[in-house]
Amino acid sequence: MPQPVYLDHAATTPVRKEVFEVMEPFYGPRFGNPSSVHRWGREARAALDEARERVARCLGAHPDEVCFTSGGTEADNLAVLGPLRSQVEKGRRVILSTPIEHKAVLETVHHAAHDGVTERMLTVTKGGIVDLAASDAAIDDSVAVCTVMWVNNEVGTIQPVPEIAERVKARGGIMHTDAVQAFGKIDINVSKLGIDLLSISGHKIGAPKGVGAMYIRRGTRIDPLFHGGSQDRGRRPGTENVAYAVALSRAAELAVEERETEWARVESLRDSLEEGLLARIPDAVVHGRGAPRAPHVLNISVPGTDSESLLMALDLAGVAASAGSACQSGNVTPSHVLLAMGVKADLAIAAVRMSLGSLTTPEHITRVVELFPALIAKARRLSGAA
Amino acid sequence: MSERVLVAMSGGVDSSVAAALLHEQGYEVIGATMKLFCYGDDVPDRPCCSLDSINDARRVCERLGVPHYVLNLESAFGRDVIDDFVTQYAAGRTPIPCVRCNTFTKFRDLLHKADALDAQWIATGHYARTRSGELLRGQDTTKDQSYFLWGIDRSVVRRMLLPVGEMTKPETRERARALGLTVVADKVESQDICFVPDGDHAKVIARRLGRDTPSLSRGPVVLFDGTVVGEHDGYARYTIGQRRGVPGGFAEAMYVVAIRPADRAVVIGPRAALLGRGVVAREMNWLVDPMPVGARVEVQVRHRAHATPAEIVRVDGAEVELALEEPVSAITPGQSLVLYDGDRVLGGGFIERGGAGARTALPVLAA
């Protein structure tokens, strides 16, 4: 079998060599607890402080505005639930979100709604973008938290987060954005935007799984999810994972440094993949096409096929892709994102997401452009026969 | 290049060993676990078909070093199997959903997946065997599952691999231990229908049709002559030959002998009233060339019953009628009628009703 092709960078990425190197000492001689008063503690504290500064620089934030978490999911939970109590005390009881959020946000919003807060959903266009014109009516003085992802993880569409943030801030709400897929793609500078909270994840940008960070604007009141320590100003009790914080900071710096060149490189690969597939499968539908899109995602449905079989066939041929976001038990159901975009269920269950990144080469694209249509032809012959 | 086989893996010992044996024999094994219904909170630790079972199947595949996939067949299974299950109960029958699952879910829907993956073979952990395109009973007669397999398309038999059908259940468990499949080797065997929690099929009917559906509503318990002798709380809770829930106080023990949805009646009678000399089956499926009127076969009207000699007395499209050489107890509409020739499975159908029995030349046995 030829070299396998990994087209699932939106699910996770390999840890970069540069990142692995900088974290290694913290598993060896620099093992200290940053809260300790002694030399080992000081060394660890220095590394943690520096990591925080580096991440802050990448976001245009102050170091004290950066909180390390166990990943994007924790950051999203903290962002949605953390501000609620103080907002509710002010009479604000609405969480505003969109139906195309990652489950880490969506399920947290549902959870909060279960506890008596009202959820309100912004509408999404067929192109997979929050309908800004229709959002004005939804953004009022009752909004406690508004959470809108910056880049959608399934179709790659870029949401008008700065514009929504401006409206939410004008009405006194707290604005959060899940920037897990946006970081390293979009130029992010929180000092110039009305964003109060922003989550990022390490393993999408070449850091290990299990680390993320949240930007928390100065003055934003946040209740912690965990209790039991004063680490990170009490926002995130628990001994800090210094190695991972250092890893995340290095990965974030590299992502920012390479942002423009990687955008151009990955976009041209994605476009040739998209054009190649559409030329060979004329009735294929690329979701979010025509809308502003991040360069690394291609979400494509071919009528008369199903993603479950296609993903298995691709896997057995050495190509890794996914159906929407990776699901825990590995099963496949129509994507809530595509359904929210008005895609019919039979087309939605055919959706295959290919996400490009550091491992992707032009040769990979050439191979998939040859292979995918062949698998499609086979799947259609079979479904025609059935 | 080795031949590719898609193995349906429930996470139980039989299909796990099947996968391991095929892997050992040099096949390119692909494990697949079918997600067939919603795993609600009301089925916390069933030995089969829960999310844990998916994990067990995956662990076995990881151990073998073969890919494992979860296939979501929920909507098709709901339509082909669960809907039919409740419809049959509503019609006063006692359904046998495993047959329809094999016919439609495993050996049709899963087969389509196998086609899509260029897998020539499809394997399961059933206790049955195949020989030159024919289906045979399993080697272990106490475990034989051929009774549930008659509905598959005849052409599919040539593509089936049933490795544990050659073994006894203790041998399978022994093999699982020898292969290091400790996760599954000593698993408790599931006896219930996978989507029926705690064997309470009324719960499934209630969920689909409502608690006040006729088959779960009160009705009369009657004798053959129409005398009402009691009341029951839903005829779907009864099956032919059942004694539990039948009123006492008669000279001899009474059994359910018929279920009449039209007036929601459960008809009871003495043991002798359960005996039948004929049977009519519909949706007849042949796994050999269709057999004519007059052909002599053996039939089985329930799982684990012994086979009875019989003669085909009528063939009418997919409906067949057989005369039994000796009376058989509790012929139950909705269950399978399977035709055998020794170990060979000739075909089968769903029991529509008891038949008239011998009409012509069959010898009348002394009572």
Chai-1 contact restraints between the chains, C-beta under 6 A:
chainA,res_idxA,chainB,res_idxB,connection_type,confidence,min_distance_angstrom,max_distance_angstrom,comment,restraint_id
A,S309,B,K113,contact,1.0,0.0,6.0,A-B,restraint_1
A,S309,B,A116,contact,1.0,0.0,6.0,A-B,restraint_2
A,M312,B,Y69,contact,1.0,0.0,6.0,A-B,restraint_3
A,M312,B,L117,contact,1.0,0.0,6.0,A-B,restraint_4
A,A313,B,A116,contact,1.0,0.0,6.0,A-B,restraint_5
A,A313,B,L117,contact,1.0,0.0,6.0,A-B,restraint_6
A,S329,B,V70,contact,1.0,0.0,6.0,A-B,restraint_7
A,G330,B,V70,contact,1.0,0.0,6.0,A-B,restraint_8
A,N331,B,K35,contact,1.0,0.0,6.0,A-B,restraint_9
A,N331,B,V70,contact,1.0,0.0,6.0,A-B,restraint_10
A,N331,B,N72,contact,1.0,0.0,6.0,A-B,restraint_11
A,V332,B,N72,contact,1.0,0.0,6.0,A-B,restraint_12
A,A379,B,A116,contact,1.0,0.0,6.0,A-B,restraint_13
A,L382,B,D115,contact,1.0,0.0,6.0,A-B,restraint_14
A,L382,B,A116,contact,1.0,0.0,6.0,A-B,restraint_15
A,A386,B,H112,contact,1.0,0.0,6.0,A-B,restraint_16
